Amino acid sequence: MSEYAAVFKLGWLVQCFEGDEPREIIEEVEKVQDFECLLEMGRMNERGIGQIELDKLAVFLEKYHDDTLTMEDIKNFDITLSVGSLSCLGVAETESEIKALKAQYAK
């Protein structure tokens, strides 16, 4: 079992991702949603508040690439763009919390 887990809502998709460190969770998320592509495309298409939301994503990605990302950063992940919302619905940091989190969001 992994050390950490997080449930992300990516548009209509709600899925639990696991890893032995926060970075590994985002590596798994990026198999579903490429944040770099989203940031690049968003910079060309978003206006106003969307650009502010993209600034938040850029800071998040900087921590991810610098390997300074924490579970708190993941827990607070919440980006709303014109094409939809991306957010973390919950995190878990122990085996029992991971089981509970998975059960809460099981389909």
A tleap script that builds the chain and sets N, CA, C and O, in Angstrom:
source leaprc.protein.ff14SB
mol = sequence {
  NMET SER GLU TYR ALA ALA VAL PHE LYS LEU
  GLY TRP LEU VAL GLN CYS PHE GLU GLY ASP
  GLU PRO ARG GLU ILE ILE GLU GLU VAL GLU
  LYS VAL GLN ASP PHE GLU CYS LEU LEU GLU
  MET GLY ARG MET ASN GLU ARG GLY ILE GLY
  GLN ILE GLU LEU ASP LYS LEU ALA VAL PHE
  LEU GLU LYS TYR HIE ASP ASP THR LEU THR
  MET GLU ASP ILE LYS ASN PHE ASP ILE THR
  LEU SER VAL GLY SER LEU SER CYS LEU GLY
  VAL ALA GLU THR GLU SER GLU ILE LYS ALA
  LEU LYS ALA GLN TYR ALA CLYS
}
set mol.1.N position { 0.849 -1.191 0.000 }
set mol.1.CA position { 0.000 0.000 0.000 }
set mol.1.C position { 0.887 1.243 0.000 }
set mol.1.O position { 1.972 1.247 0.582 }
set mol.2.N position { 0.420 2.271 -0.645 }
set mol.2.CA position { 1.151 3.533 -0.740 }
set mol.2.C position { 1.098 4.311 0.566 }
set mol.2.O position { 0.265 4.057 1.436 }
set mol.3.N position { 2.001 5.254 0.673 }
set mol.3.CA position { 2.073 6.119 1.848 }
set mol.3.C position { 0.974 7.188 1.847 }
set mol.3.O position { 0.448 7.558 2.897 }
set mol.4.N position { 0.639 7.678 0.638 }
set mol.4.CA position { -0.287 8.796 0.510 }
set mol.4.C position { -1.321 8.508 -0.570 }
set mol.4.O position { -1.106 7.683 -1.458 }
set mol.5.N position { -2.443 9.204 -0.473 }
set mol.5.CA position { -3.471 9.138 -1.510 }
set mol.5.C position { -4.200 10.474 -1.558 }
set mol.5.O position { -4.250 11.216 -0.578 }
set mol.6.N position { -4.762 10.754 -2.724 }
set mol.6.CA position { -5.567 11.961 -2.898 }
set mol.6.C position { -6.634 11.679 -3.940 }
set mol.6.O position { -6.382 11.013 -4.945 }
set mol.7.N position { -7.818 12.191 -3.690 }
set mol.7.CA position { -8.909 12.086 -4.656 }
set mol.7.C position { -9.004 13.416 -5.386 }
set mol.7.O position { -9.140 14.474 -4.772 }
set mol.8.N position { -8.929 13.339 -6.710 }
set mol.8.CA position { -9.036 14.523 -7.548 }
set mol.8.C position { -10.317 14.471 -8.360 }
set mol.8.O position { -10.758 13.412 -8.808 }
set mol.9.N position { -10.898 15.648 -8.533 }
set mol.9.CA position { -12.016 15.833 -9.463 }
set mol.9.C position { -11.430 16.610 -10.634 }
set mol.9.O position { -11.015 17.760 -10.489 }
set mol.10.N position { -11.405 15.973 -11.783 }
set mol.10.CA position { -10.858 16.568 -12.998 }
set mol.10.C position { -11.994 16.638 -14.010 }
set mol.10.O position { -12.233 15.702 -14.773 }
set mol.11.N position { -12.690 17.780 -13.997 }
set mol.11.CA position { -13.890 17.886 -14.820 }
set mol.11.C position { -14.949 16.956 -14.266 }
set mol.11.O position { -15.385 17.122 -13.126 }
set mol.12.N position { -15.369 15.975 -15.057 }
set mol.12.CA position { -16.404 15.020 -14.631 }
set mol.12.C position { -15.817 13.799 -13.934 }
set mol.12.O position { -16.546 13.048 -13.287 }
set mol.13.N position { -14.504 13.592 -14.060 }
set mol.13.CA position { -13.843 12.414 -13.511 }
set mol.13.C position { -13.454 12.618 -12.051 }
set mol.13.O position { -12.839 13.625 -11.701 }
set mol.14.N position { -13.813 11.660 -11.203 }
set mol.14.CA position { -13.375 11.645 -9.807 }
set mol.14.C position { -12.586 10.360 -9.615 }
set mol.14.O position { -13.105 9.264 -9.824 }
set mol.15.N position { -11.315 10.505 -9.211 }
set mol.15.CA position { -10.449 9.337 -9.119 }
set mol.15.C position { -9.449 9.495 -7.980 }
set mol.15.O position { -8.982 10.596 -7.687 }
set mol.16.N position { -9.131 8.368 -7.346 }
set mol.16.CA position { -8.144 8.326 -6.278 }
set mol.16.C position { -6.778 7.977 -6.872 }
set mol.16.O position { -6.653 7.041 -7.662 }
set mol.17.N position { -5.767 8.736 -6.483 }
set mol.17.CA position { -4.403 8.518 -6.933 }
set mol.17.C position { -3.527 8.283 -5.702 }
set mol.17.O position { -3.729 8.904 -4.659 }
set mol.18.N position { -2.557 7.382 -5.835 }
set mol.18.CA position { -1.694 7.042 -4.708 }
set mol.18.C position { -0.224 7.209 -5.060 }
set mol.18.O position { 0.155 7.228 -6.231 }
set mol.19.N position { 0.597 7.331 -4.018 }
set mol.19.CA position { 2.040 7.403 -4.196 }
set mol.19.C position { 2.738 7.344 -2.859 }
set mol.19.O position { 2.124 7.547 -1.811 }
set mol.20.N position { 4.021 7.064 -2.903 }
set mol.20.CA position { 4.806 7.012 -1.668 }
set mol.20.C position { 5.336 8.377 -1.266 }
set mol.20.O position { 5.934 8.527 -0.200 }
set mol.21.N position { 5.118 9.367 -2.112 }
set mol.21.CA position { 5.428 10.761 -1.789 }
set mol.21.C position { 4.484 11.643 -2.607 }
set mol.21.O position { 3.931 11.184 -3.606 }
set mol.22.N position { 4.293 12.890 -2.202 }
set mol.22.CA position { 3.344 13.755 -2.914 }
set mol.22.C position { 3.606 13.834 -4.419 }
set mol.22.O position { 2.666 13.814 -5.215 }
set mol.23.N position { 4.859 13.922 -4.804 }
set mol.23.CA position { 5.212 14.023 -6.216 }
set mol.23.C position { 4.654 12.841 -7.017 }
set mol.23.O position { 4.191 13.016 -8.144 }
set mol.24.N position { 4.697 11.655 -6.441 }
set mol.24.CA position { 4.212 10.466 -7.144 }
set mol.24.C position { 2.705 10.526 -7.389 }
set mol.24.O position { 2.213 10.003 -8.389 }
set mol.25.N position { 1.985 11.157 -6.486 }
set mol.25.CA position { 0.539 11.320 -6.697 }
set mol.25.C position { 0.302 12.156 -7.946 }
set mol.25.O position { -0.526 11.801 -8.784 }
set mol.26.N position { 1.019 13.258 -8.074 }
set mol.26.CA position { 0.822 14.135 -9.230 }
set mol.26.C position { 1.307 13.477 -10.505 }
set mol.26.O position { 0.735 13.713 -11.570 }
set mol.27.N position { 2.348 12.655 -10.428 }
set mol.27.CA position { 2.770 11.889 -11.604 }
set mol.27.C position { 1.622 11.014 -12.102 }
set mol.27.O position { 1.416 10.883 -13.309 }
set mol.28.N position { 0.884 10.424 -11.182 }
set mol.28.CA position { -0.262 9.589 -11.553 }
set mol.28.C position { -1.405 10.436 -12.112 }
set mol.28.O position { -2.044 10.050 -13.090 }
set mol.29.N position { -1.661 11.586 -11.496 }
set mol.29.CA position { -2.715 12.488 -11.987 }
set mol.29.C position { -2.400 12.915 -13.415 }
set mol.29.O position { -3.296 12.995 -14.256 }
set mol.30.N position { -1.127 13.188 -13.689 }
set mol.30.CA position { -0.743 13.683 -15.008 }
set mol.30.C position { -0.904 12.634 -16.110 }
set mol.30.O position { -0.844 12.973 -17.292 }
set mol.31.N position { -1.103 11.389 -15.747 }
set mol.31.CA position { -1.426 10.368 -16.750 }
set mol.31.C position { -2.841 10.565 -17.279 }
set mol.31.O position { -3.193 10.078 -18.353 }
set mol.32.N position { -3.654 11.298 -16.494 }
set mol.32.CA position { -5.044 11.576 -16.867 }
set mol.32.C position { -5.192 13.009 -17.373 }
set mol.32.O position { -5.901 13.258 -18.348 }
set mol.33.N position { -4.513 13.958 -16.702 }
set mol.33.CA position { -4.617 15.375 -17.061 }
set mol.33.C position { -3.218 15.981 -17.091 }
set mol.33.O position { -2.561 16.092 -16.057 }
set mol.34.N position { -2.772 16.368 -18.267 }
set mol.34.CA position { -1.457 16.984 -18.432 }
set mol.34.C position { -1.546 18.452 -18.006 }
set mol.34.O position { -2.092 19.284 -18.730 }
set mol.35.N position { -1.002 18.760 -16.824 }
set mol.35.CA position { -1.089 20.123 -16.296 }
set mol.35.C position { -0.270 21.121 -17.114 }
set mol.35.O position { -0.676 22.275 -17.252 }
set mol.36.N position { 0.869 20.703 -17.657 }
set mol.36.CA position { 1.686 21.609 -18.476 }
set mol.36.C position { 0.923 22.034 -19.727 }
set mol.36.O position { 0.926 23.208 -20.097 }
set mol.37.N position { 0.278 21.083 -20.366 }
set mol.37.CA position { -0.519 21.382 -21.554 }
set mol.37.C position { -1.688 22.295 -21.193 }
set mol.37.O position { -1.984 23.255 -21.905 }
set mol.38.N position { -2.340 21.988 -20.089 }
set mol.38.CA position { -3.454 22.816 -19.633 }
set mol.38.C position { -2.996 24.250 -19.391 }
set mol.38.O position { -3.680 25.200 -19.771 }
set mol.39.N position { -1.839 24.400 -18.758 }
set mol.39.CA position { -1.301 25.733 -18.483 }
set mol.39.C position { -0.995 26.465 -19.785 }
set mol.39.O position { -1.352 27.633 -19.939 }
set mol.40.N position { -0.347 25.796 -20.708 }
set mol.40.CA position { 0.021 26.416 -21.980 }
set mol.40.C position { -1.208 26.816 -22.791 }
set mol.40.O position { -1.296 27.938 -23.289 }
set mol.41.N position { -2.155 25.887 -22.920 }
set mol.41.CA position { -3.367 26.188 -23.677 }
set mol.41.C position { -4.205 27.253 -22.977 }
set mol.41.O position { -4.789 28.124 -23.621 }
set mol.42.N position { -4.255 27.170 -21.651 }
set mol.42.CA position { -5.001 28.156 -20.891 }
set mol.42.C position { -4.457 29.554 -21.042 }
set mol.42.O position { -5.219 30.518 -21.127 }
set mol.43.N position { -3.132 29.673 -21.076 }
set mol.43.CA position { -2.513 31.002 -21.244 }
set mol.43.C position { -2.943 31.642 -22.556 }
set mol.43.O position { -3.039 32.865 -22.651 }
set mol.44.N position { -3.203 30.817 -23.569 }
set mol.44.CA position { -3.618 31.352 -24.868 }
set mol.44.C position { -5.113 31.657 -24.916 }
set mol.44.O position { -5.541 32.494 -25.712 }
set mol.45.N position { -5.914 30.997 -24.085 }
set mol.45.CA position { -7.364 31.085 -24.241 }
set mol.45.C position { -8.123 31.708 -23.077 }
set mol.45.O position { -9.212 32.244 -23.282 }
set mol.46.N position { -7.592 31.655 -21.882 }
set mol.46.CA position { -8.303 32.195 -20.720 }
set mol.46.C position { -8.151 33.708 -20.638 }
set mol.46.O position { -7.172 34.280 -21.118 }
set mol.47.N position { -9.118 34.325 -20.034 }
set mol.47.CA position { -9.088 35.774 -19.803 }
set mol.47.C position { -9.312 36.045 -18.328 }
set mol.47.O position { -9.817 35.183 -17.608 }
set mol.48.N position { -8.942 37.227 -17.872 }
set mol.48.CA position { -9.250 37.708 -16.533 }
set mol.48.C position { -8.977 36.723 -15.410 }
set mol.48.O position { -7.831 36.356 -15.153 }
set mol.49.N position { -10.043 36.301 -14.748 }
set mol.49.CA position { -9.936 35.414 -13.594 }
set mol.49.C position { -9.280 34.093 -13.988 }
set mol.49.O position { -8.575 33.493 -13.177 }
set mol.50.N position { -9.498 33.638 -15.200 }
set mol.50.CA position { -8.871 32.410 -15.671 }
set mol.50.C position { -7.354 32.503 -15.624 }
set mol.50.O position { -6.686 31.521 -15.299 }
set mol.51.N position { -6.799 33.670 -15.944 }
set mol.51.CA position { -5.347 33.863 -15.876 }
set mol.51.C position { -4.849 33.805 -14.423 }
set mol.51.O position { -3.758 33.304 -14.153 }
set mol.52.N position { -5.648 34.313 -13.514 }
set mol.52.CA position { -5.288 34.238 -12.086 }
set mol.52.C position { -5.288 32.781 -11.625 }
set mol.52.O position { -4.412 32.360 -10.869 }
set mol.53.N position { -6.270 32.022 -12.084 }
set mol.53.CA position { -6.327 30.593 -11.761 }
set mol.53.C position { -5.114 29.863 -12.344 }
set mol.53.O position { -4.561 28.967 -11.706 }
set mol.54.N position { -4.707 30.244 -13.544 }
set mol.54.CA position { -3.527 29.642 -14.163 }
set mol.54.C position { -2.253 30.003 -13.403 }
set mol.54.O position { -1.315 29.208 -13.351 }
set mol.55.N position { -2.217 31.194 -12.817 }
set mol.55.CA position { -1.076 31.567 -11.963 }
set mol.55.C position { -0.961 30.596 -10.796 }
set mol.55.O position { 0.141 30.193 -10.423 }
set mol.56.N position { -2.110 30.219 -10.215 }
set mol.56.CA position { -2.107 29.233 -9.122 }
set mol.56.C position { -1.565 27.894 -9.605 }
set mol.56.O position { -0.790 27.242 -8.906 }
set mol.57.N position { -1.974 27.489 -10.796 }
set mol.57.CA position { -1.484 26.237 -11.363 }
set mol.57.C position { 0.019 26.308 -11.611 }
set mol.57.O position { 0.730 25.332 -11.373 }
set mol.58.N position { 0.510 27.452 -12.085 }
set mol.58.CA position { 1.939 27.620 -12.345 }
set mol.58.C position { 2.755 27.480 -11.056 }
set mol.58.O position { 3.815 26.853 -11.060 }
set mol.59.N position { 2.274 28.054 -9.969 }
set mol.59.CA position { 2.960 27.934 -8.669 }
set mol.59.C position { 2.973 26.475 -8.221 }
set mol.59.O position { 3.993 25.974 -7.747 }
set mol.60.N position { 1.842 25.802 -8.374 }
set mol.60.CA position { 1.734 24.391 -8.011 }
set mol.60.C position { 2.740 23.565 -8.816 }
set mol.60.O position { 3.444 22.725 -8.255 }
set mol.61.N position { 2.809 23.800 -10.117 }
set mol.61.CA position { 3.719 23.055 -10.983 }
set mol.61.C position { 5.178 23.350 -10.665 }
set mol.61.O position { 6.031 22.468 -10.774 }
set mol.62.N position { 5.464 24.573 -10.278 }
set mol.62.CA position { 6.837 24.920 -9.892 }
set mol.62.C position { 7.267 24.089 -8.677 }
set mol.62.O position { 8.383 23.572 -8.644 }
set mol.63.N position { 6.395 23.963 -7.695 }
set mol.63.CA position { 6.697 23.132 -6.520 }
set mol.63.C position { 6.849 21.670 -6.929 }
set mol.63.O position { 7.727 20.971 -6.425 }
set mol.64.N position { 6.003 21.214 -7.832 }
set mol.64.CA position { 6.068 19.842 -8.330 }
set mol.64.C position { 7.420 19.579 -8.999 }
set mol.64.O position { 8.069 18.569 -8.727 }
set mol.65.N position { 7.835 20.488 -9.867 }
set mol.65.CA position { 9.094 20.308 -10.593 }
set mol.65.C position { 10.314 20.502 -9.689 }
set mol.65.O position { 11.357 19.889 -9.917 }
set mol.66.N position { 10.191 21.342 -8.679 }
set mol.66.CA position { 11.289 21.565 -7.729 }
set mol.66.C position { 11.350 20.484 -6.660 }
set mol.66.O position { 12.257 20.473 -5.828 }
set mol.67.N position { 10.379 19.573 -6.687 }
set mol.67.CA position { 10.283 18.492 -5.703 }
set mol.67.C position { 10.094 19.024 -4.276 }
set mol.67.O position { 10.617 18.464 -3.313 }
set mol.68.N position { 9.330 20.123 -4.167 }
set mol.68.CA position { 9.017 20.695 -2.855 }
set mol.68.C position { 7.521 20.612 -2.559 }
set mol.68.O position { 7.048 21.197 -1.584 }
set mol.69.N position { 6.787 19.897 -3.383 }
set mol.69.CA position { 5.347 19.754 -3.235 }
set mol.69.C position { 5.013 18.990 -1.959 }
set mol.69.O position { 5.644 17.978 -1.655 }
set mol.70.N position { 4.030 19.469 -1.220 }
set mol.70.CA position { 3.605 18.820 0.018 }
set mol.70.C position { 2.173 18.318 -0.120 }
set mol.70.O position { 1.456 18.687 -1.051 }
set mol.71.N position { 1.775 17.482 0.812 }
set mol.71.CA position { 0.387 17.021 0.821 }
set mol.71.C position { -0.558 18.197 1.075 }
set mol.71.O position { -1.695 18.182 0.603 }
set mol.72.N position { -0.118 19.186 1.792 }
set mol.72.CA position { -0.937 20.391 2.018 }
set mol.72.C position { -1.187 21.105 0.687 }
set mol.72.O position { -2.299 21.568 0.432 }
set mol.73.N position { -0.159 21.196 -0.162 }
set mol.73.CA position { -0.331 21.795 -1.493 }
set mol.73.C position { -1.367 21.021 -2.297 }
set mol.73.O position { -2.227 21.611 -2.951 }
set mol.74.N position { -1.276 19.691 -2.240 }
set mol.74.CA position { -2.228 18.846 -2.967 }
set mol.74.C position { -3.628 19.031 -2.395 }
set mol.74.O position { -4.593 19.165 -3.147 }
set mol.75.N position { -3.741 19.040 -1.083 }
set mol.75.CA position { -5.037 19.213 -0.423 }
set mol.75.C position { -5.716 20.520 -0.853 }
set mol.75.O position { -6.938 20.571 -0.998 }
set mol.76.N position { -4.924 21.563 -1.055 }
set mol.76.CA position { -5.460 22.880 -1.399 }
set mol.76.C position { -5.593 23.116 -2.899 }
set mol.76.O position { -5.947 24.218 -3.319 }
set mol.77.N position { -5.316 22.100 -3.712 }
set mol.77.CA position { -5.393 22.246 -5.162 }
set mol.77.C position { -6.839 22.509 -5.580 }
set mol.77.O position { -7.723 21.693 -5.323 }
set mol.78.N position { -7.070 23.637 -6.217 }
set mol.78.CA position { -8.420 24.021 -6.646 }
set mol.78.C position { -8.286 25.060 -7.756 }
set mol.78.O position { -7.962 26.218 -7.494 }
set mol.79.N position { -8.535 24.643 -8.985 }
set mol.79.CA position { -8.383 25.503 -10.155 }
set mol.79.C position { -9.707 25.504 -10.917 }
set mol.79.O position { -10.252 24.445 -11.227 }
set mol.80.N position { -10.215 26.687 -11.214 }
set mol.80.CA position { -11.453 26.802 -11.985 }
set mol.80.C position { -11.167 27.596 -13.250 }
set mol.80.O position { -10.751 28.754 -13.204 }
set mol.81.N position { -11.403 26.940 -14.381 }
set mol.81.CA position { -11.183 27.559 -15.686 }
set mol.81.C position { -12.490 27.538 -16.470 }
set mol.81.O position { -13.465 26.913 -16.054 }
set mol.82.N position { -12.499 28.218 -17.596 }
set mol.82.CA position { -13.723 28.261 -18.407 }
set mol.82.C position { -14.099 26.872 -18.918 }
set mol.82.O position { -15.276 26.608 -19.162 }
set mol.83.N position { -13.120 25.981 -19.082 }
set mol.83.CA position { -13.393 24.632 -19.578 }
set mol.83.C position { -13.793 23.656 -18.481 }
set mol.83.O position { -14.192 22.527 -18.767 }
set mol.84.N position { -13.689 24.086 -17.223 }
set mol.84.CA position { -14.077 23.226 -16.115 }
set mol.84.C position { -13.203 23.414 -14.895 }
set mol.84.O position { -12.295 24.245 -14.876 }
set mol.85.N position { -13.496 22.629 -13.884 }
set mol.85.CA position { -12.790 22.733 -12.608 }
set mol.85.C position { -11.927 21.508 -12.367 }
set mol.85.O position { -12.242 20.401 -12.804 }
set mol.86.N position { -10.834 21.737 -11.660 }
set mol.86.CA position { -9.935 20.680 -11.215 }
set mol.86.C position { -9.684 20.932 -9.743 }
set mol.86.O position { -9.289 22.033 -9.359 }
set mol.87.N position { -9.909 19.920 -8.913 }
set mol.87.CA position { -9.707 20.131 -7.489 }
set mol.87.C position { -9.397 18.827 -6.774 }
set mol.87.O position { -9.688 17.735 -7.263 }
set mol.88.N position { -8.800 18.976 -5.609 }
set mol.88.CA position { -8.566 17.836 -4.739 }
set mol.88.C position { -9.730 17.779 -3.763 }
set mol.88.O position { -10.037 18.765 -3.092 }
set mol.89.N position { -10.367 16.635 -3.687 }
set mol.89.CA position { -11.521 16.465 -2.801 }
set mol.89.C position { -11.134 15.939 -1.428 }
set mol.89.O position { -11.902 16.055 -0.473 }
set mol.90.N position { -9.940 15.359 -1.330 }
set mol.90.CA position { -9.500 14.831 -0.040 }
set mol.90.C position { -8.150 14.152 -0.156 }
set mol.90.O position { -7.777 13.661 -1.221 }
set mol.91.N position { -7.419 14.129 0.952 }
set mol.91.CA position { -6.120 13.467 1.002 }
set mol.91.C position { -6.080 12.503 2.177 }
set mol.91.O position { -6.873 12.603 3.113 }
set mol.92.N position { -5.141 11.570 2.108 }
set mol.92.CA position { -4.957 10.596 3.183 }
set mol.92.C position { -3.464 10.347 3.352 }
set mol.92.O position { -2.710 10.297 2.380 }
set mol.93.N position { -3.053 10.190 4.620 }
set mol.93.CA position { -1.628 10.027 4.900 }
set mol.93.C position { -1.317 8.821 5.773 }
set mol.93.O position { -0.180 8.659 6.217 }
set mol.94.N position { -2.298 7.980 6.023 }
set mol.94.CA position { -2.067 6.729 6.748 }
set mol.94.C position { -2.851 5.626 6.052 }
set mol.94.O position { -3.749 5.900 5.255 }
set mol.95.N position { -2.512 4.391 6.354 }
set mol.95.CA position { -3.195 3.264 5.723 }
set mol.95.C position { -4.695 3.294 5.995 }
set mol.95.O position { -5.497 3.055 5.092 }
set mol.96.N position { -5.072 3.585 7.227 }
set mol.96.CA position { -6.503 3.620 7.548 }
set mol.96.C position { -7.199 4.802 6.869 }
set mol.96.O position { -8.344 4.672 6.434 }
set mol.97.N position { -6.528 5.946 6.772 }
set mol.97.CA position { -7.109 7.096 6.076 }
set mol.97.C position { -7.276 6.802 4.587 }
set mol.97.O position { -8.273 7.194 3.981 }
set mol.98.N position { -6.289 6.106 3.996 }
set mol.98.CA position { -6.371 5.764 2.571 }
set mol.98.C position { -7.560 4.849 2.320 }
set mol.98.O position { -8.306 5.050 1.362 }
set mol.99.N position { -7.742 3.845 3.172 }
set mol.99.CA position { -8.890 2.946 3.023 }
set mol.99.C position { -10.197 3.714 3.138 }
set mol.99.O position { -11.122 3.485 2.359 }
set mol.100.N position { -10.281 4.618 4.099 }
set mol.100.CA position { -11.501 5.403 4.301 }
set mol.100.C position { -11.757 6.328 3.109 }
set mol.100.O position { -12.895 6.471 2.661 }
set mol.101.N position { -10.703 6.947 2.606 }
set mol.101.CA position { -10.836 7.854 1.467 }
set mol.101.C position { -11.332 7.097 0.233 }
set mol.101.O position { -12.230 7.557 -0.472 }
set mol.102.N position { -10.738 5.942 -0.013 }
set mol.102.CA position { -11.174 5.123 -1.151 }
set mol.102.C position { -12.619 4.693 -1.001 }
set mol.102.O position { -13.375 4.710 -1.972 }
set mol.103.N position { -13.013 4.310 0.198 }
set mol.103.CA position { -14.399 3.883 0.435 }
set mol.103.C position { -15.360 5.037 0.234 }
set mol.103.O position { -16.451 4.841 -0.300 }
set mol.104.N position { -14.982 6.227 0.648 }
set mol.104.CA position { -15.837 7.403 0.520 }
set mol.104.C position { -16.130 7.725 -0.936 }
set mol.104.O position { -17.237 8.148 -1.268 }
set mol.105.N position { -15.138 7.526 -1.814 }
set mol.105.CA position { -15.296 7.906 -3.214 }
set mol.105.C position { -15.416 6.720 -4.148 }
set mol.105.O position { -15.273 6.867 -5.361 }
set mol.106.N position { -15.679 5.534 -3.591 }
set mol.106.CA position { -15.861 4.338 -4.423 }
set mol.106.C position { -17.112 4.502 -5.279 }
set mol.106.O position { -18.102 5.100 -4.857 }
set mol.107.N position { -17.044 3.967 -6.466 }
set mol.107.CA position { -18.189 4.092 -7.379 }
set mol.107.C position { -19.200 3.020 -7.114 }
set mol.107.O position { -20.232 2.965 -7.785 }
savepdb mol mol.pdb
quit
